[in-house]
Amino acid sequence: MKKQQQSHRDRNTLMTALMALGISWSGVQPSWAEPGALTQLPAPDGCIAEVGNGIDCTDGFGLAGAIDVTVSPDGKHAYVASYESDAIVVFARNKPTGVLTQLPGLDGCIANAGDGVTCTDGVGLDGAAAVTVSPDGKHVYVASWFGNSITAFARNKPTGVLTQLPGLDGCIANAGDGVTCTDGVGLHATADVTVSPDGKHVYVASTFSNTVAVFARNQTTGVLTQLAAPDGCIAEIGDGVTCTDGIGLDGTRSVTVSKDGKHVYVASRLSDAVAIFTRTKTTGVLTQLPAPNGCISQTGDGVTCIDGVGLDGASSVTVSKDGKHAYVASAFSDAVAVFARTKTTGVLTQLSNPHGCIAETGNGVTCIDGVGLDEATAVTVSPDGKHVYVASFQSDAITVFAREQE
């Protein structure tokens, strides 16, 4: 798939990606603003673009096809994965105001073919698609679609500067050559990466491999080591030798770990499903819940997968900080699906109709009617648990929802 087809429209700016993560654009909200409402910072601070004019948007570099963004746990820095620039971009963040400032010179950008002038040279960043920071703030990991890889960087906490780990430690690829990247399995078209809350393990969703790959993380060095086969990979059609066999994993796009570290949830765009796993905290090994609870799909048969609604093209999954609910953004349903989560077992139960789904063309029977949800692709919950934000590709929109809390 060509990069122009894969990347979201107008991703040359950082604005949409930041709002998709629920980051407030305003240091001080107007007195009339509803809780959870977003107010863009005054120009040019409210936007950083690949070709900013300094009037509407600040000028940046390495931002072509900006597709994912995350903020460090200490709130001091933001990191952006840029799909068309094949880069990871680094910003300092002013905590009181939220203003982002790209680090100067080579510190502000690491690219797959960095020229040593605007961007530092890196490896394994072709089609950078997702970025995450470890909970301890020491390391940054990037999933790269065309690199078929996961790359690892040390993070300087005071400055935010990233340094790719040396040699083979800095890159694991689906067909690693043993020179620039270590060889891994289940990494064809890596789309998402997450670190467990305890920092011990890293999980990677790979769309063309139809897998979730599992890595142990050295918390001191940041080095990743894939678990021994078959535990290092769970695939839609696992052979039991290289990868464990799973269900609901065709076209995996998103992976998240519950805040208690007990369960892992995977959204799969072609399975139209969310797959559910228990996680062994000591080893990181994933075990899919027994059928049918291990999978909820748009066309569940009640035997292999539970039947759900609003899951056609499931693309993103997140769990609320209190662990009580999970939310799934589904691109072809144009919807966000809502589930209650049983903390002890990890089982998801979709809320009763129509509350279990909000769709662009909801009929009020199976799904509530909503707006701005055409091709919903990403979902996140605010840290305080009060609001849910959904990014929708075709609507060119961020939708904002208040979340009921007990």
Secondary structure, 3 states (H helix, E strand, C coil): CCHHHHCCCCCCECHHHHHHCCCCCCCCCCCCCCCCCCCCCCCCCCCEECCCCCCCCEECCCCCCEEEEEECCCCCEEEEEECCCCEEEEEEECCCCCCEEECCHHHHEEECCCCCCCCEECCCCCCEEEEEECCCCCEEEEEECCCCEEEEEEECCCCCCEEECCHHHHEEECCCCCCCCEECCCCCCEEEEEECCCCCEEEEEECCCCEEEEEEECCCCCCEEECCCCCCEEECCCCCCCCEECCCCCCEEEEEECCCCCEEEEEECCCCEEEEEEECCCCCCEEECCCCCCEEECCCCCCCCEECCCCCCEEEEEECCCCCEEEEEECCCCEEEEEEECCCCCCEEECCCCCCEEECCCCCCCCEECCCCCCEEEEEECCCCCEEEEEECCCCEEEEEECCCC
